[in-house]
């Protein structure tokens, strides 16, 4: 553990990215031209927001729960080395084996080797953001091992040779007609008369997965939470496919980001109230599966826990950015974000889309590699209001914008502005000169070059007829 925990270990360039080096503005422009995508996103996010709002309103202590969740996460991050050592000890005492992975390459190598040792050439997978982050499916396929996603939405994405667009609902960008076409094209043994009725689609997926569950001896999962006090791991879900993966195979391999650890079961109680309401709009998760090591004769008889850093230590070292590690992957920020609703998740070019992706991805894989993501926001603050653990995403976006490499012209302009504002007489002269901007540009019309780049995506604000300094000078003296 000491070889990487607390050190600025970052993922290799490109890990966690979906669309190469395409910037968010370019990708978003393409997405905005897809009317069907916007309709799919608007319908889905509106539905989820409505359900979530109704069940949250039932709790008179929702804000106190948010405060508690935030405090527990802050405490866990402050004691992370201690808690991880405790977790390792408890898992080992319960018959499990703990592996430490500094980055994506190391994690993929560990999992691939563990699967090979079993002699299996296929694994079933529980929905996991961590395994997407490290590109585990691609690594397994390169090693001749077939990964089968069992979450319905993840299965749709996998069969469609697609990428997830949402943390919680990976296929949110697809409607049922598109899903039917994917099943007909890519699902083995599907009925050619398949319709796009949701129960019919779900039944087709169930038939396809049932044989896989019963014949595959190795499963790979993530973990929503880990309890340091007992060595217990937990996965929460809505379908039950995850529970099949966690109980039927002989070998279970769990890949977990190191930030998922909690001190005690009592702390978990808070998150089991926050997560379902903020994510799916449910009072509790339909399936909550907890396991501690290995139990003879019950469930997997070989359990491996891969604790993943992959840049998290570097995030932890930034006092202004570390609260991004508090994220419990509920996706509430995506569901309220006006930018995400119009552009979808693929535009972010990262496994983690939406507002949380705009602050987490730059920190995990480097701000320079994600220079446009901190600007993928209007800073409206809806994400902060919705976050069940009160991550101040808008403030963090501003913090990261300061870290983005800026062009020479922009640096010169900011330096000139700072110089002017630091000199009252010069600032007063600049205010008088600014009145000429009414002639150069008006709201909705923009400014001429070279200032046109700024107003291309913004309306020029109306200048006041009277400045504060003018008003102050003209006011009646007492």
PyMOL commands that set and color helices and strands:
alter all, ss='L'
color gray80, all
select helices_A, chain A and resi 24-32+35-56+62-78+80-93+104-118+129-133+136-142+152-159+176-186+198-215+241-248+258-260+265-279+312-316+322-326+332-336+338-343+346-348+354-365+368-370+373-375+382-386+393-401+408-421+424-434+437-440+452-455+468-474
alter helices_A, ss='H'
color red, helices_A
select strands_A, chain A and resi 97-101+122-125+146-149+218-221+225-227+232-237+251-257+261-262+287-292+302-308
alter strands_A, ss='S'
color yellow, strands_A
deselect
rebuild
show_as cartoon
